[in-house]
Amino acid sequence: MSGHEQFGEDLALYALDALTGEERAALEKHLATCAECKLELEQLRGDSALLAMSTVGPKPPARSRQRLLDALAKEVKVPTLSPQKTREDKYGASSGRTSSAIRRPWWGWMGWAATAAVIVFAASLWKENLALKQTVASASSKVAQSNRELEEIRRIAAPIIEPQAQVVTLVAAKTAPQPQGKAFYLKNRSSLVFVATNMPALPAQKAYELWLIPTSGAPIPAGVFKPNAHGSATVINPPLPSGAEAKAFAITVENEAGASTPTMPILMVGAGE
């Protein structure tokens, strides 16, 4: 074994500041006269710095891995010997060191790199888990919004599709094309959908008002509307008293804000079918 090769293992420990006692003193004495070991020590320190800055996992940089493999290749494979014999071969019988010193493997210092890789991997999993939770929360919000919209559609459609709904058609004479209105009323839900077609245009600040004519009592306002350019209009679920029995529906012309009692004449009227 050459003069510097016998210090190969100690160089790795010395680079990590893990070499102490007589071994450290012997190595430092050797470094004072061996340029090749000095160069190897600087390379090992550079490799350690590269590993410390790595954040992608336990795999070391390619240059560091090759250097460490080269250091392994320099180690001489010998038969198993007693600790005292090993010390004498390496440092000489006159060194005076006992066999009680236990060698630490040079690769033990890499355990921290595996720990760092586990921490990085755990952080990555945490980020993915947070993103997944946000995605689930967003999806849940969209589902809730869809359910609310579906419930609103069902509520609007109820007086049209329910068999017990009262259907009233309102017509007017002496007008071409003839205006028509159809009311779908579900009294047990106080739900009303009214659809009008061919309604004549109105003067400014005027509007049509729909009235629910109960079996007893005064007419109940059931919504104000203006037809579009094609004469069509709708009234959907105006506020109505609960369970009001409808004998008929009627339409009058009122101010845009609506009225509390009908203004004569009544333009359209229809009784329950």
Secondary structure by P-SEA (a helix, b strand, c coil): ccccccaaaaaaaaaacccccaaaaaaaaaaaccaaaaaaaaaaaaaaaaaaaccccccccaaaaaaaaaaaaabbbbccccaaaaaaaacccccccccccccccccccaaaaaaaaaaaaaaaaaaaaaaaaaaaaaaaaaaaaaaaaaaaaaaaacccccccbbbbbbbbcccccbbbbbbbbbccccbbbbbbcccccccccbbbbbbbbcccccccccccccccccccccccccccccccccccccccccccccccccccccccccccc
